[in-house]
Amino acid sequence: MKWKQPPLIKIYEALGSIGDKRIELKDNTAKIYSSSGNKYYDVIYDPDKNAISSNDNGSYWVGYLGYPSIAFLLIKGIVDYNAELAEYLKGFAWKDINQKFKNNFTKTQNFIDEEIITKHKINLDEFHKTLENILDKVSSLELNKLPTNNKPPTAY
């Protein structure tokens, strides 16, 4: 079974976790810590099966490839990205922002975009094209789902 395509905001969150250095890698596994630092998600990758699993909410409950898996694919070099993007997206309290906007990812993205424009003076169209390109690369992997019994952590 293949993963559903995630929303673009999950690329933002994955890059943010890289920028914040919230990733512990060990071979083909990782612990990806939440922006609060109070919980982590387990990622397991099996290159022979072209498969990955994670116990984040989006992956576990909705069936799209969540930000922990995407962060793993980026940090391991399976999907290329510009490291400067991670610098733009570090330091955000993702859980708080998503809750503020009631998990409306469009509103979250607009909020983050405004913050990035103010802080880094970037071209937003180019930024979006770059993130969409990363999303396309992730999707083109056509990754299979590895089964997981680990439910998402419940800590904040």
Phi, psi and omega in degrees: 000135182269156174283145171287155177289131180282162172291155183303328182301336180289335173291317176305308184297320178298314179295323177298320179293327176290314179300324180276357181056048181259028185238129172246112181264144170213103182054244182257028175227163178204156166248123179248115183277146177291165181295336176282339182080003185269354179207165176220159179248141178268130175241133176232130181238134177237097183297330180295327179262000185050050188224154181212153174221155174206152180253031172283163185301315181298318179290312187290313187265325187258330177093012173259159180292115184278171184299327179298318178295319180296317178301318178301311181299324180288309186293330178279352179082012178289327173237126180287148175203162177270119184300336179298329178301322179295327178294322179296329190254010179276155173088006179269139176270084190301315181300314180297317181294314179298320178293321178304322181258019176053042180058027171275100187295332177295316178294320177299313180299316179299318178298311180297317179303314180298319179296317182292317179300315181296316186279322189245353178053050181264165173276112186296322179298315178295320178301311180298318179299320180294316179293321177296325177296319176298315178301318178298319179296317178299313181297323183292344176292337181047054183292142175273159177273128167273139179293146175222140176257354182279113175290158177301145176294153185254353179297161181282000000 
